[in-house]
Amino acid sequence: MEVVGLLCLAAAVLAWGFLWVWDSSERMKSQEQAGLLGGGSRSLLVIAHPDDEAMFFAPTVLGLARLRHRVSLLCFSAGNYYNQGEIRKKELLQSCDVLGIPPSGVRIIDNRDFPDDPGVQWDTQRVASVLLWHIEENGINLKDRASPKL
């Protein structure tokens, strides 16, 4: 009787494992068909200062990583408003590590053109120029599907 119970348990575990693998492969196929898997996709997250990646974009970054996108991050300031820029840079790198963005994929601009000061408006042409350079330099190729073709 004990042998029959063990055989039933083993059959149930094998059936569950088979269904789990089958379901995973079906989900993968549907994502591939929808063009969502990004084997060669390079995504760029642009933030104003450290902590934005965690406060506003963590689910997006984790979702892109799950879809195998290579995610880079561009941070326009060091977050030095309260003279804690060095601490905030380290925190940003640690946060990115948890989110799956390697240190080589993180660029922090520590430049007086982009101060962490709510009273200063950044020059939009300068922001656009830095952003375009970064996109080209890193081969960023993910586009919003809702956006018109450029």
DSSP file (Angstrom, degrees, kcal/mol; ACC not computed):
  #  RESIDUE AA STRUCTURE BP1 BP2  ACC     N-H-->O    O-->H-N    N-H-->O    O-->H-N    TCO  KAPPA ALPHA  PHI   PSI    X-CA   Y-CA   Z-CA
    1    1 A M     >        0   0    0      0, 0.0     4,-1.8     0, 0.0     5,-0.1   0.000 360.0 360.0 360.0 -39.4    0.0    0.0    0.0
    2    2 A E  H  >  +     0   0    0      1,-0.2     4,-2.0     2,-0.2     5,-0.1   0.858 360.0  54.0 -65.5 -35.2    2.9    2.4    0.8
    3    3 A V  H  > S+     0   0    0      2,-0.2     4,-2.4     1,-0.2    -1,-0.2   0.885 106.0  52.2 -65.9 -40.6    4.5    1.7   -2.6
    4    4 A V  H  > S+     0   0    0      2,-0.2     4,-2.3     1,-0.2    -1,-0.2   0.903 109.1  50.3 -63.8 -41.7    1.2    2.6   -4.4
    5    5 A G  H  X S+     0   0    0     -4,-1.8     4,-2.3     2,-0.2    -2,-0.2   0.905 111.1  48.3 -62.5 -42.8    1.1    5.9   -2.5
    6    6 A L  H  X S+     0   0    0     -4,-2.0     4,-2.6     2,-0.2    -2,-0.2   0.892 110.9  50.7 -65.6 -39.6    4.7    6.7   -3.4
    7    7 A L  H  X S+     0   0    0     -4,-2.4     4,-2.4     2,-0.2    -2,-0.2   0.900 110.7  49.1 -65.0 -39.9    4.1    5.9   -7.0
    8    8 A C  H  X S+     0   0    0     -4,-2.3     4,-2.3     2,-0.2    -2,-0.2   0.917 112.1  48.6 -63.9 -43.0    1.0    8.2   -7.1
    9    9 A L  H  X S+     0   0    0     -4,-2.3     4,-2.4     2,-0.2    -2,-0.2   0.914 111.8  48.9 -63.4 -43.1    3.1   11.0   -5.5
   10   10 A A  H  X S+     0   0    0     -4,-2.6     4,-2.5     1,-0.2    -2,-0.2   0.908 111.4  49.8 -63.8 -41.5    5.9   10.5   -8.0
   11   11 A A  H  X S+     0   0    0     -4,-2.4     4,-2.5     2,-0.2    -2,-0.2   0.900 110.8  49.8 -63.8 -40.0    3.4   10.6  -10.9
   12   12 A A  H  X S+     0   0    0     -4,-2.3     4,-2.6     2,-0.2    -2,-0.2   0.915 111.5  48.1 -64.7 -43.2    1.8   13.7   -9.5
   13   13 A V  H  X S+     0   0    0     -4,-2.4     4,-2.5     2,-0.2    -2,-0.2   0.917 113.1  47.9 -64.3 -43.4    5.2   15.5   -9.2
   14   14 A L  H  X S+     0   0    0     -4,-2.5     4,-2.6     2,-0.2    -2,-0.2   0.910 112.2  49.3 -63.7 -42.2    6.2   14.4  -12.7
   15   15 A A  H  X S+     0   0    0     -4,-2.5     4,-2.6     2,-0.2    -2,-0.2   0.922 111.8  48.7 -63.7 -43.0    2.9   15.6  -14.1
   16   16 A W  H  X S+     0   0    0     -4,-2.6     4,-2.5     2,-0.2    -2,-0.2   0.925 112.2  49.1 -62.1 -44.3    3.2   19.0  -12.4
   17   17 A G  H  X S+     0   0    0     -4,-2.5     4,-2.4     2,-0.2     5,-0.2   0.911 111.4  49.1 -61.9 -43.3    6.8   19.3  -13.6
   18   18 A F  H  X S+     0   0    0     -4,-2.6     4,-2.7     1,-0.2    -2,-0.2   0.937 112.7  47.2 -61.6 -47.0    5.8   18.5  -17.2
   19   19 A L  H  X S+     0   0    0     -4,-2.6     4,-2.8     2,-0.2    -2,-0.2   0.877 111.4  51.5 -63.6 -37.9    2.9   21.0  -17.1
   20   20 A W  H  X S+     0   0    0     -4,-2.5     4,-2.4     2,-0.2    -1,-0.2   0.938 112.9  44.4 -65.1 -46.3    5.1   23.7  -15.6
   21   21 A V  H  X S+     0   0    0     -4,-2.4     4,-2.4     2,-0.2    -2,-0.2   0.920 115.0  49.0 -63.7 -43.6    7.7   23.3  -18.3
   22   22 A W  H  X S+     0   0    0     -4,-2.7     4,-2.3    -5,-0.2    -2,-0.2   0.921 111.8  48.6 -62.5 -45.0    5.1   23.1  -21.0
   23   23 A D  H  X S+     0   0    0     -4,-2.8     4,-2.4     1,-0.2    -1,-0.2   0.906 111.2  50.7 -62.4 -42.1    3.4   26.3  -19.7
   24   24 A S  H  X S+     0   0    0     -4,-2.4     4,-2.1     1,-0.2    -1,-0.2   0.911 111.3  47.4 -61.8 -43.0    6.7   28.1  -19.6
   25   25 A S  H  X S+     0   0    0     -4,-2.4     4,-2.4     2,-0.2    -1,-0.2   0.882 111.2  51.3 -68.8 -36.1    7.5   27.2  -23.1
   26   26 A E  H  X S+     0   0    0     -4,-2.3     4,-2.4     2,-0.2    -2,-0.2   0.911 110.7  48.3 -65.2 -42.1    4.1   28.2  -24.4
   27   27 A R  H  X S+     0   0    0     -4,-2.4     4,-2.0     1,-0.2    -2,-0.2   0.898 111.5  50.6 -64.1 -38.8    4.4   31.6  -22.6
   28   28 A M  H  X S+     0   0    0     -4,-2.1     4,-2.4     2,-0.2    -2,-0.2   0.913 110.0  49.9 -64.0 -43.7    7.9   32.0  -24.2
   29   29 A K  H  X S+     0   0    0     -4,-2.4     4,-2.8     1,-0.2    -2,-0.2   0.916 110.1  49.8 -61.9 -43.1    6.5   31.2  -27.7
   30   30 A S  H  X S+     0   0    0     -4,-2.4     4,-1.7     1,-0.2    -1,-0.2   0.870 111.2  49.4 -66.7 -34.2    3.7   33.7  -27.3
   31   31 A Q  H  <>S+     0   0    0     -4,-2.0     5,-2.9     2,-0.2     6,-0.6   0.901 111.5  49.1 -68.9 -39.7    6.1   36.4  -26.2
   32   32 A E  H ><5S+     0   0    0     -4,-2.4     3,-1.2     1,-0.2    -2,-0.2   0.921 111.0  49.9 -63.5 -43.0    8.4   35.6  -29.2
   33   33 A Q  H 3<5S+     0   0    0     -4,-2.8    -1,-0.2     1,-0.3    -2,-0.2   0.854 109.3  51.6 -64.4 -33.8    5.5   35.7  -31.6
   34   34 A A  T 3<5S-     0   0    0     -4,-1.7    -1,-0.3    -5,-0.2    -2,-0.2   0.527 115.4-118.8 -79.9  -4.5    4.4   39.1  -30.1
   35   35 A G  T < 5S+     0   0    0     -3,-1.2    -3,-0.2    -4,-0.4    -2,-0.1   0.759  77.6 125.0  75.4  24.8    8.0   40.3  -30.7
   36   36 A L      < +     0   0    0     -5,-2.9     2,-0.3    -6,-0.2    -4,-0.2   0.796  38.9  92.1 -89.6 -29.5    8.5   40.9  -27.0
   37   37 A L        -     0   0    0     -6,-0.6     2,-0.5    -9,-0.2     3,-0.2  -0.496  60.7-159.6 -71.7 131.4   11.7   38.9  -26.3
   38   38 A G    >   +     0   0    0     29,-3.1     3,-0.8    -2,-0.3    32,-0.2  -0.466  28.8 156.4-114.1  61.5   14.6   41.1  -26.7
   39   39 A G  T 3  S+     0   0    0     -2,-0.5    -1,-0.2     1,-0.3    29,-0.0   0.881  92.7  20.0 -50.7 -41.8   17.7   38.9  -27.3
   40   40 A G  T 3  S+     0   0    0     -3,-0.2     2,-0.3     2,-0.0    -1,-0.3   0.261  98.2 123.8-110.8  10.3   19.4   41.9  -29.1
   41   41 A S    <   -     0   0    0     -3,-0.8    29,-2.9    27,-0.3     2,-0.5  -0.548  42.3-163.0 -79.3 133.9   17.3   44.7  -27.6
   42   42 A R  E     -a   70   0A   0     -2,-0.3   100,-1.8    27,-0.2    99,-1.4  -0.970   9.2-168.3-117.7 119.3   19.1   47.4  -25.8
   43   43 A S  E     -a   71   0A   0     27,-2.5    29,-2.6    -2,-0.5     2,-0.5  -0.777   7.3-152.9-108.5 150.3   17.0   49.6  -23.6
   44   44 A L  E     -a   72   0A   0     -2,-0.3     2,-0.5    27,-0.2    29,-0.2  -0.986   1.6-161.0-126.9 125.3   17.9   52.9  -21.9
   45   45 A L  E     -a   73   0A   0     27,-2.7    29,-2.9    -2,-0.5     2,-0.5  -0.921  12.1-161.8-101.6 125.0   16.4   54.2  -18.7
   46   46 A V  E     +a   74   0A   0     -2,-0.5     2,-0.3    27,-0.2    29,-0.2  -0.937  14.7 172.0-112.2 124.7   16.9   58.0  -18.3
   47   47 A I  E     -a   75   0A   0     27,-2.7    29,-2.4    -2,-0.5    30,-0.2  -0.893  35.2-135.4-129.5 159.9   16.5   59.5  -14.8
   48   48 A A  S    S-     0   0    0     -2,-0.3    29,-0.5     1,-0.3    31,-0.2   0.893  82.7  -9.0 -81.3 -42.4   17.2   62.9  -13.3
   49   49 A H  S >  S-     0   0    0     27,-0.2     3,-1.7    29,-0.1    -1,-0.3  -0.978  88.7 -66.1-153.9 162.9   18.9   61.8  -10.1
   50   50 A P  T 3  S+     0   0    0      0, 0.0    39,-0.1     0, 0.0    38,-0.0  -0.197 112.8  35.5 -55.7 143.7   19.6   58.7   -8.0
   51   51 A D  T 3> S+     0   0    0     37,-0.1     4,-2.8    40,-0.0     3,-0.2  -0.009  88.2  96.1  97.7 -16.0   16.6   56.9   -6.5
   52   52 A D  H <>>S+     0   0    0     -3,-1.7     4,-2.4     1,-0.2     5,-1.0   0.871  78.5  60.7 -62.7 -35.1   14.3   57.6   -9.4
   53   53 A E  H  >5S+     0   0    0     -4,-0.3     4,-0.5     1,-0.2     5,-0.2   0.878 114.8  33.0 -60.5 -38.3   15.2   54.1  -10.8
   54   54 A A  H  45S+     0   0    0     -3,-0.2     4,-0.5     3,-0.2    -2,-0.2   0.881 119.7  49.3 -85.4 -41.4   13.8   52.5   -7.7
   55   55 A M  H  <5S+     0   0    0     -4,-2.8    -2,-0.2     1,-0.1    -3,-0.2   0.865 131.8   9.1 -67.9 -36.5   11.0   54.9   -6.8
   56   56 A F  H  <5S+     0   0    0     -4,-2.4    -3,-0.2    -5,-0.2     4,-0.1   0.703 131.8  34.0-118.1 -26.6    9.4   55.0  -10.3
   57   57 A F  S  X<S+     0   0    0     -5,-1.0     4,-2.6    -4,-0.5     5,-0.2   0.405  73.2 106.5-123.0   3.2   10.9   52.4  -12.7
   58   58 A A  H  > S+     0   0    0     -4,-0.5     4,-2.7     1,-0.2     5,-0.3   0.907  85.6  49.3 -54.9 -46.8   11.8   49.2  -10.8
   59   59 A P  H  > S+     0   0    0      0, 0.0     4,-2.2     0, 0.0    -1,-0.2   0.896 112.5  49.1 -61.0 -37.0    8.9   47.2  -12.2
   60   60 A T  H  > S+     0   0    0     -3,-0.2     4,-2.6     2,-0.2    -2,-0.2   0.935 112.3  47.0 -65.8 -46.2    9.7   48.3  -15.8
   61   61 A V  H  X S+     0   0    0     -4,-2.6     4,-2.4     1,-0.2    -1,-0.2   0.920 113.5  48.2 -62.8 -44.2   13.4   47.5  -15.4
   62   62 A L  H  X S+     0   0    0     -4,-2.7     4,-2.2    -5,-0.2    -1,-0.2   0.890 111.8  50.6 -64.5 -38.5   12.6   44.1  -13.9
   63   63 A G  H  X S+     0   0    0     -4,-2.2     4,-1.5    -5,-0.3    -2,-0.2   0.909 110.4  48.5 -64.6 -42.7   10.1   43.4  -16.7
   64   64 A L  H  <>S+     0   0    0     -4,-2.6     5,-2.8     1,-0.2   -26,-0.2   0.903 111.3  50.7 -64.5 -40.2   12.6   44.3  -19.4
   65   65 A A  H ><5S+     0   0    0     -4,-2.4     3,-1.7     1,-0.2    -2,-0.2   0.904 107.3  53.6 -63.3 -40.4   15.2   42.1  -17.8
   66   66 A R  H 3<5S+     0   0    0     -4,-2.2    -1,-0.2     1,-0.3    -2,-0.2   0.822 107.3  51.5 -63.6 -30.8   12.7   39.2  -17.7
   67   67 A L  T 3<5S-     0   0    0     -4,-1.5   -29,-3.1    -5,-0.1    -1,-0.3   0.300 122.6-110.6 -88.1   9.6   12.2   39.7  -21.4
   68   68 A R  T < 5 +     0   0    0     -3,-1.7     2,-0.3     1,-0.2   -27,-0.3   0.782  63.2 154.8  67.8  32.0   16.0   39.6  -21.9
   69   69 A H      < -     0   0    0     -5,-2.8     2,-0.8    -6,-0.1    -1,-0.2  -0.639  47.6-124.5 -82.7 147.8   16.6   43.2  -22.8
   70   70 A R  E     -a   42   0A   0    -29,-2.9   -27,-2.5    -2,-0.3     2,-0.4  -0.853  34.1-157.3 -92.4 111.0   20.0   44.6  -22.1
   71   71 A V  E     -a   43   0A   0     -2,-0.8     2,-0.3    29,-0.2   -27,-0.2  -0.776  14.4-176.9-100.5 130.9   19.1   47.6  -19.9
   72   72 A S  E     -a   44   0A   0    -29,-2.6   -27,-2.7    -2,-0.4     2,-0.4  -0.822  13.6-145.1-114.8 160.6   21.4   50.7  -19.4
   73   73 A L  E     -ab  45 106A   0     32,-3.0    34,-2.5    -2,-0.3     2,-0.5  -0.994   8.8-166.9-131.9 134.2   20.8   53.6  -17.2
   74   74 A L  E     -ab  46 107A   0    -29,-2.9   -27,-2.7    -2,-0.4     2,-0.5  -0.981   7.3-169.9-120.0 118.5   21.7   57.3  -17.7
   75   75 A C  E     -ab  47 108A   0     32,-3.0    34,-3.2    -2,-0.5   -27,-0.2  -0.944  11.6-155.9-112.6 122.1   21.4   59.5  -14.6
   76   76 A F  S    S+     0   0    0    -29,-2.4    35,-0.4    -2,-0.5     2,-0.3   0.584  72.9  26.5 -79.9  -9.8   21.7   63.2  -15.3
   77   77 A S        -     0   0    0    -29,-0.5    33,-0.2   -30,-0.2    32,-0.1  -0.974  68.2-126.9-146.1 164.3   22.9   64.3  -11.8
   78   78 A A        -     0   0    0     -2,-0.3    10,-0.2    36,-0.2    11,-0.1   0.479  51.3-115.4 -87.5  -2.5   24.7   62.9   -8.9
   79   79 A G        +     0   0    0    -31,-0.2     3,-0.4     1,-0.1     5,-0.4   0.924  62.7 150.9  70.7  44.1   21.9   63.9   -6.5
   80   80 A N    >   +     0   0    0      1,-0.2     3,-2.1     3,-0.1     5,-0.2   0.135  23.6 117.7 -98.3  20.4   24.1   66.3   -4.6
   81   81 A Y  T 3  S+     0   0    0      1,-0.3    -1,-0.2     2,-0.1    -2,-0.0   0.876  89.2  32.9 -57.4 -39.2   21.4   68.8   -3.5
   82   82 A Y  T 3  S-     0   0    0     -3,-0.4    -1,-0.3     0, 0.0    -2,-0.1  -0.008 124.7 -98.6-104.3  28.3   22.1   68.1    0.2
   83   83 A N  S <  S+     0   0    0     -3,-2.1    -3,-0.1     1,-0.1    -2,-0.1   0.856  96.3 115.0  58.0  38.9   25.9   67.5   -0.4
   84   84 A Q     >  +     0   0    0     -5,-0.4     4,-2.7     1,-0.1     5,-0.2  -0.005  26.6 125.9-121.7  26.8   25.4   63.7   -0.4
   85   85 A G  H  > S+     0   0    0      1,-0.2     4,-2.2     2,-0.2     5,-0.2   0.877  72.1  49.7 -56.3 -44.0   26.3   63.1   -4.0
   86   86 A E  H  > S+     0   0    0      2,-0.2     4,-1.8     1,-0.2    -1,-0.2   0.904 113.2  46.8 -65.1 -40.4   29.0   60.5   -3.4
   87   87 A I  H  > S+     0   0    0      1,-0.2     4,-2.4     2,-0.2    -2,-0.2   0.927 112.9  49.3 -65.1 -44.7   26.6   58.5   -1.1
   88   88 A R  H  X S+     0   0    0     -4,-2.7     4,-2.2     1,-0.2    -2,-0.2   0.828 107.5  54.6 -68.0 -32.2   23.8   58.7   -3.6
   89   89 A K  H  X S+     0   0    0     -4,-2.2     4,-2.2    -5,-0.2    -1,-0.2   0.934 110.2  46.6 -64.3 -44.9   26.0   57.5   -6.5
   90   90 A K  H  X S+     0   0    0     -4,-1.8     4,-2.2     1,-0.2    -2,-0.2   0.910 111.8  51.1 -62.7 -41.9   27.0   54.4   -4.5
   91   91 A E  H  X S+     0   0    0     -4,-2.4     4,-2.7     1,-0.2    -1,-0.2   0.893 108.3  52.7 -62.4 -39.2   23.3   53.8   -3.6
   92   92 A L  H  X S+     0   0    0     -4,-2.2     4,-2.7     2,-0.2    -2,-0.2   0.928 109.2  48.3 -62.1 -45.3   22.4   54.1   -7.3
   93   93 A L  H  X S+     0   0    0     -4,-2.2     4,-1.9     2,-0.2    -1,-0.2   0.893 112.9  48.5 -63.1 -39.3   25.0   51.5   -8.3
   94   94 A Q  H  X S+     0   0    0     -4,-2.2     4,-2.0     2,-0.2    -2,-0.2   0.919 111.9  49.1 -66.3 -42.9   23.8   49.2   -5.6
   95   95 A S  H  X S+     0   0    0     -4,-2.7     4,-2.0     1,-0.2    -2,-0.2   0.917 110.6  50.3 -62.0 -44.2   20.2   49.6   -6.6
   96   96 A C  H  X>S+     0   0    0     -4,-2.7     5,-3.2     1,-0.2     4,-0.8   0.878 106.8  55.6 -62.7 -37.5   21.0   49.0  -10.2
   97   97 A D  H ><5S+     0   0    0     -4,-1.9     3,-0.8     1,-0.2    -1,-0.2   0.925 108.6  47.2 -60.3 -44.7   22.9   45.8   -9.2
   98   98 A V  H 3<5S+     0   0    0     -4,-2.0    -1,-0.2     1,-0.2    -2,-0.2   0.876 111.9  51.0 -63.6 -37.5   19.7   44.5   -7.5
   99   99 A L  H 3<5S-     0   0    0     -4,-2.0    -1,-0.2    -5,-0.2    -2,-0.2   0.561 122.9-105.5 -78.6  -8.5   17.7   45.5  -10.6
  100  100 A G  T <<5S+     0   0    0     -4,-0.8   -29,-0.2    -3,-0.8    -3,-0.2   0.621  77.7 131.5  95.5  13.6   20.1   43.6  -12.9
  101  101 A I      < -     0   0    0     -5,-3.2    -1,-0.3    -6,-0.2    -2,-0.1  -0.892  52.8-135.7 -99.4 116.5   21.8   46.6  -14.5
  102  102 A P    >   -     0   0    0      0, 0.0     3,-2.2     0, 0.0     4,-0.2  -0.288  21.5-110.2 -69.6 156.1   25.6   46.0  -14.3
  103  103 A P  G >  S+     0   0    0      0, 0.0     3,-1.6     0, 0.0    -9,-0.0   0.830 119.3  61.5 -53.9 -33.2   27.9   48.8  -13.3
  104  104 A S  G 3  S+     0   0    0      1,-0.3   -32,-0.0     3,-0.0    -3,-0.0   0.704 101.6  54.0 -67.5 -17.5   29.2   49.0  -16.8
  105  105 A G  G <  S+     0   0    0     -3,-2.2   -32,-3.0   -34,-0.1     2,-0.5   0.350  93.0  87.5 -96.4   5.4   25.6   49.8  -17.9
  106  106 A V  E <   -b   73   0A   0     -3,-1.6     2,-0.5    -4,-0.2   -32,-0.2  -0.913  51.7-176.9-111.5 128.1   25.3   52.8  -15.5
  107  107 A R  E     -b   74   0A   0    -34,-2.5   -32,-3.0    -2,-0.5     2,-0.6  -0.981   4.2-169.2-124.6 119.8   26.4   56.3  -16.5
  108  108 A I  E     -b   75   0A   0     -2,-0.5     2,-0.8   -34,-0.2   -32,-0.2  -0.941  13.1-147.9-109.9 120.0   26.1   59.1  -13.9
  109  109 A I        -     0   0    0    -34,-3.2     2,-0.7    -2,-0.6   -31,-0.1  -0.784  15.5-178.0 -89.0 114.2   26.6   62.6  -15.2
  110  110 A D        +     0   0    0     -2,-0.8     2,-0.4   -33,-0.2   -33,-0.1  -0.757  33.1 135.1-111.7  81.8   28.2   64.7  -12.5
  111  111 A N    >   -     0   0    0     -2,-0.7     3,-2.1   -35,-0.4   -33,-0.1  -0.975  64.2-127.6-137.0 140.4   28.4   68.0  -14.3
  112  112 A R  T 3  S+     0   0    0     -2,-0.4    -1,-0.1     1,-0.3   -35,-0.0   0.654 105.8  72.2 -66.2 -12.9   27.5   71.5  -13.3
  113  113 A D  T 3  S+     0   0    0      1,-0.3    10,-0.4     9,-0.0    -1,-0.3   0.747 105.7  38.5 -68.5 -22.4   25.3   71.8  -16.4
  114  114 A F  S <  S+     0   0    0     -3,-2.1    -3,-0.3     8,-0.1    -1,-0.3  -0.561  82.2 177.1-128.5  67.2   22.9   69.4  -14.7
  115  115 A P        -     0   0    0      0, 0.0     2,-1.8     0, 0.0     5,-0.1  -0.377  39.5-118.5 -72.3 150.3   22.8   70.4  -11.0
  116  116 A D  S    S+     0   0    0     -2,-0.1   -39,-0.0     3,-0.0     3,-0.0  -0.629  73.2 124.1 -84.5  80.0   20.4   68.6   -8.6
  117  117 A D    >   -     0   0    0     -2,-1.8     3,-2.2     3,-0.2   -37,-0.0  -0.937  56.6-151.7-146.3 114.3   18.6   71.8   -7.8
  118  118 A P  T 3  S+     0   0    0      0, 0.0    -1,-0.1     0, 0.0    -2,-0.0   0.685  97.8  61.6 -63.1 -15.2   14.9   72.3   -8.2
  119  119 A G  T 3  S+     0   0    0      2,-0.0     2,-0.5    -3,-0.0    -3,-0.0   0.497  92.7  76.9 -87.4  -3.6   15.5   76.0   -8.8
  120  120 A V    <   -     0   0    0     -3,-2.2     2,-0.6    -5,-0.1    -3,-0.2  -0.922  67.4-151.0-113.4 128.7   17.6   75.4  -11.9
  121  121 A Q        -     0   0    0     -2,-0.5     2,-0.1    -7,-0.0    -2,-0.0  -0.859  22.4-128.8 -96.9 126.5   16.1   74.5  -15.3
  122  122 A W        -     0   0    0     -2,-0.6     2,-0.5     1,-0.1    -8,-0.1  -0.407  27.4-101.5 -73.1 148.7   18.4   72.4  -17.4
  123  123 A D     >  -     0   0    0    -10,-0.4     4,-2.4     1,-0.2     5,-0.2  -0.592  28.7-151.5 -70.0 116.7   19.1   73.5  -21.0
  124  124 A T  H  > S+     0   0    0     -2,-0.5     4,-2.7     1,-0.2     5,-0.2   0.839  94.2  54.3 -64.8 -33.4   16.9   71.2  -23.1
  125  125 A Q  H  > S+     0   0    0      2,-0.2     4,-2.3     1,-0.2    -1,-0.2   0.903 109.8  47.8 -65.9 -39.3   19.3   71.3  -26.1
  126  126 A R  H  > S+     0   0    0      2,-0.2     4,-2.4     1,-0.2     5,-0.2   0.913 112.2  49.0 -66.9 -42.7   22.2   70.2  -23.9
  127  127 A V  H  X S+     0   0    0     -4,-2.4     4,-2.7     1,-0.2    -2,-0.2   0.942 112.5  48.4 -60.2 -47.8   20.0   67.4  -22.4
  128  128 A A  H  X S+     0   0    0     -4,-2.7     4,-2.7     1,-0.2     5,-0.2   0.891 111.0  50.8 -60.4 -40.8   19.0   66.2  -25.9
  129  129 A S  H  X S+     0   0    0     -4,-2.3     4,-2.3     2,-0.2    -1,-0.2   0.933 112.7  44.5 -63.9 -47.1   22.6   66.3  -27.1
  130  130 A V  H  X S+     0   0    0     -4,-2.4     4,-2.3     2,-0.2    -2,-0.2   0.910 114.8  50.2 -64.1 -42.1   23.9   64.2  -24.2
  131  131 A L  H  X S+     0   0    0     -4,-2.7     4,-2.4    -5,-0.2    -2,-0.2   0.927 110.9  47.5 -63.6 -46.4   21.0   61.8  -24.6
  132  132 A L  H  X S+     0   0    0     -4,-2.7     4,-2.5     2,-0.2     5,-0.2   0.917 111.5  51.0 -62.2 -43.8   21.5   61.3  -28.3
  133  133 A W  H  X S+     0   0    0     -4,-2.3     4,-2.9    -5,-0.2    -1,-0.2   0.932 111.3  48.5 -58.5 -45.5   25.2   60.8  -27.9
  134  134 A H  H  X S+     0   0    0     -4,-2.3     4,-1.8     2,-0.2     6,-0.2   0.892 110.3  51.1 -64.3 -40.4   24.5   58.2  -25.2
  135  135 A I  H  <>S+     0   0    0     -4,-2.4     5,-2.1     2,-0.2     4,-0.4   0.935 115.6  41.4 -61.8 -47.0   22.0   56.4  -27.4
  136  136 A E  H ><5S+     0   0    0     -4,-2.5     3,-0.9     1,-0.2    -2,-0.2   0.912 113.1  53.0 -67.8 -42.9   24.3   56.2  -30.3
  137  137 A E  H 3<5S+     0   0    0     -4,-2.9    -1,-0.2     1,-0.2    -2,-0.2   0.821 117.1  38.0 -62.9 -32.7   27.4   55.3  -28.2
  138  138 A N  T 3<5S-     0   0    0     -4,-1.8    -1,-0.2    -5,-0.2    -2,-0.2   0.317 106.6-119.5-106.0   7.4   25.6   52.4  -26.6
  139  139 A G  T < 5 -     0   0    0     -3,-0.9     2,-0.2    -4,-0.4    -3,-0.2   0.850  39.5-174.2  61.0  36.0   23.6   51.1  -29.5
  140  140 A I      < +     0   0    0     -5,-2.1    -1,-0.2    -6,-0.2   -97,-0.2  -0.472  13.6 164.6 -65.3 127.3   20.3   51.6  -27.8
  141  141 A N        +     0   0    0    -99,-1.4     2,-0.5    -2,-0.2   -98,-0.2   0.350  29.5 112.7-131.6   6.3   17.7   50.2  -30.2
  142  142 A L        -     0   0    0   -100,-1.8     2,-0.3  -104,-0.0   -98,-0.2  -0.716  42.6-175.8 -85.7 128.2   14.4   49.8  -28.2
  143  143 A K        -     0   0    0     -2,-0.5     2,-0.4  -100,-0.1     6,-0.0  -0.910  34.7-103.2-120.8 150.3   11.7   52.1  -29.4
  144  144 A D    >   -     0   0    0     -2,-0.3     3,-1.4     1,-0.2    -2,-0.0  -0.590  27.3-142.5 -68.0 123.6    8.2   52.7  -28.1
  145  145 A R  T 3  S+     0   0    0     -2,-0.4    -1,-0.2     1,-0.3     4,-0.1   0.750  99.4  57.4 -63.0 -23.3    5.9   50.8  -30.4
  146  146 A A  T 3  S+     0   0    0      2,-0.1    -1,-0.3    -3,-0.0    -2,-0.0   0.661  89.2  93.8 -82.0 -15.1    3.3   53.6  -30.1
  147  147 A S  S <  S-     0   0    0     -3,-1.4     3,-0.1     1,-0.1     2,-0.0  -0.462  86.1-105.0 -77.9 148.7    5.7   56.2  -31.3
  148  148 A P        -     0   0    0      0, 0.0     2,-0.1     0, 0.0    -1,-0.1  -0.370  46.3 -92.1 -66.7 152.0    5.8   57.2  -34.9
  149  149 A K              0   0    0      1,-0.1    -4,-0.0    -4,-0.1    -6,-0.0  -0.436 360.0 360.0 -65.8 135.3    8.8   55.9  -36.9
  150  150 A L              0   0    0     -2,-0.1    -1,-0.1    -3,-0.1    -3,-0.0   0.438 360.0 360.0 -92.9 360.0   11.7   58.3  -36.9
